[in-house]
Every structure is written in C-alpha cells, then in structure tokens.
C-alpha cells in the first residue's frame, strides 16, 4: 500500500471518529471502501438485520449499550489498516446507528409531515447527548413518549424533542 492509499484510508476513517453522520453517508463510505478493498457482498442486508430486541429494552440501557458499542467500533475504525477491514467496521457502525435511530423512532409520536420540515436529518444523533438530556429531565422510560407529545403540543421543540423527531424523519424517508 502506497502513501497516497494510506492517506486516503486515514481521511475516510477520520470522518467517523467524531459524531456519527447520517446513515446514507456511512453507506456511501462502506461502498467506497468495499470497491477499493475488493469486497463484493451487499450492504442492503444490514437494514434487514436490525434487532427486534431494541423495542423491549429500556432506553437508558439501550443508549448506554449504543455508546459502548460505538466507542468499540470507533476503535476498530481507527486501527483499520485496509479498505476491507474499514468496510467491515463501517458496517458495524451503520448497524449500530440504524438501531439507535429505530429505537428513538419507537418513542416519537406520529406527527404531520409539514411540522417536520424544519427538522434537519443531516445533523448527527449522539446517543450520549440523548442519554444526558433524558437524565437531566429525570425521565423514566415510560414517561418519554408523553413528554415528547406534551412538548410537541406546546410547540416546544427543544433539543431532545428535535432528536426524536429527526430519528422519526430519517425512518420515514429511508
């Protein structure tokens, strides 16, 4: 592997070591790494491998797990030495992010499409930030949906509400 390829891998890895971007950007990077790494398997199966267990799990527990998992995945991404190993790590990252988005969507109330227009799907969804906001508001798992509904009815789209609505919008437009 020459220096240009090492720099290209480094540059690609760097995009995923901070806040995790929208799943479409992760998918694009996976495809890029697969092509350069000579991999041929399809990533469309990832969306179908979302775990059903996320619905039964308490959100606080789920977020702690998602944070732990994303840190482990980022470590694997940082140490990836080839496009093939990077593609595999990015697939794990995509699955973790999709599970997070689908879990948050379970709490989001149904809302009219026109009210979602101001919600940007391109902004990152950070599980640590969500966990921190839930803990600051002292919300229990069975209180979150009611809290979101109340805030939406009062037209108070605070940061926490926006994150849940972002997840809902991503799922709706996936």
N, C-alpha and C positions, 0 to 999 in steps of 0.2 A: 504494500500500500504506500503510495507516494504522499508527499507533504500536502498536496492540494486535496487529496481524498481525506486525509486526517483532519484538515481544517474544515472540510465540508461536513464531515460527521460531527465534529465539535460544534459547528454552527447549528446544525439540526438538533443536536442534543440540548443545546443551550435554551432553545425555545420552550422546553418542557421541564426545566428545573425550577422555575418560579411558579407563579399561578398557572393553573392548568387551563388552557384555552378551550374554546368551543370544540365539541366532538368532530365537527367537519374538518377543522384544522389538524386534529390528531390523525384522522383518517387519511387526509392528504399526505401527511408526513409518513404514515405507515406505507402507503402505496409507493412513495418516493424511495423509502428505504428498502422495500421489497424489490423494486425494479433494480436498484443499484446493488442489492445483495443477492440477486438471482433467485429469490423466493417466488413461488407461484401460487401458493394457497390463497383462497379468498377470505377477505375480512368481513364479508357480509354475514357470516355465521356468528360473529361477535354479538351483534344486536339480538340474535335469537338465543344466545346463551345467558341472557340476563337471569339472575337467580330469582325465583319466586319467594325465597325466604325473606327478602327485604321488606315485604309487606307486613310480616308478623313481628319484625324486630322493632324495639323501641328506638326512636330517632336518635336520642343521645348515644345509645350504644352503637347504632349504625354509624353515626358521624365519627365516633372515636375509632371504629374499625376502618372507616374510609380514610381518615387522616393517617393512621398507622400504615395502611396498605399503600397509600400514595407516597409516603416517605420511603418505604422499601422499594417501590417501583422507581422512584427518582434516583435512588442509589444504584439500581441496576442500569438505568439510563446513563447515569454519569460514568459508569465503568464499562459501558458497551464499547467494544473495540472494533466492531464491524457493523456494516449495514444490516446484516442478518440478525445479529443479537439486538441491535437497536430496534428493528421492526418488531421483534417478539416482545421486547419490553414496552414498546408503544402500544401494542395490542392489549397488554395487561392494563396499561394506563387508560386506554379507551374503555375497556370493560368496567373499570373502577369508576370512571367519570359517568358512564351511562347508568350504572347502578345508582350513583348519587343523584343524578337528575331524575330518574324514575322514582326513587324514594321520596324526594321532595315533592314531586308531582302528585303523589298519593295524598298529600295534605292540602294541596292547592284547591280552592273551591272552583267550581265552574264559573267562568266569568265571560261576559260578552267580548267578542273579538275586538271591537273598537276601543275598549278600555285597555287592551294590551298593546296598543300602537306605540305608546311611549316607552315600553319595556324593550331594552336592547338585549338581544340574545348573544351578541358578540362579547359581552363582558364576562369575566371569569366567575365561576361559582366556587368559592373557597369553603370547604367543609369546616375548617377551623373557625372562620368568621361566623358561620351559621351556628355552630355549637356555642360560641361565645355569646352571640346575641340571644339565643334561647336561654342560656344560663343567666344572663343579665336581667332578662324579663321574668325569670323564675317560672318558665312554662314547663308544665308536665306534658308528656306525650299526648294524653287525651284532651289537652287544652289548646293545642297548637292550631287545629283547624278552626275552632271557634274564635280564637284570637285573630287569625287571618281574615275570617268572614267579617268580624266586627271592624277591623281596620279598613277593609275594602269598603264596607257600607258607609263608614265615616269619611271615606275618600282620603285616608291617611296612609299613603303608600310609602311607609318608612323603609329603611334598607332591608330589614328582614322580610317584609311582605314582597318587596321587589324581587328578592332572590327566589322565593317560592313561585312567584308569577313568571319569572324568567325560565325556571325549570318547566313550568306548565307550557309556556310558549314554545320552548325547544321541543318538547314531546309532541305538541300539536302540529308542528311544522317539520317534523323529522321524516 
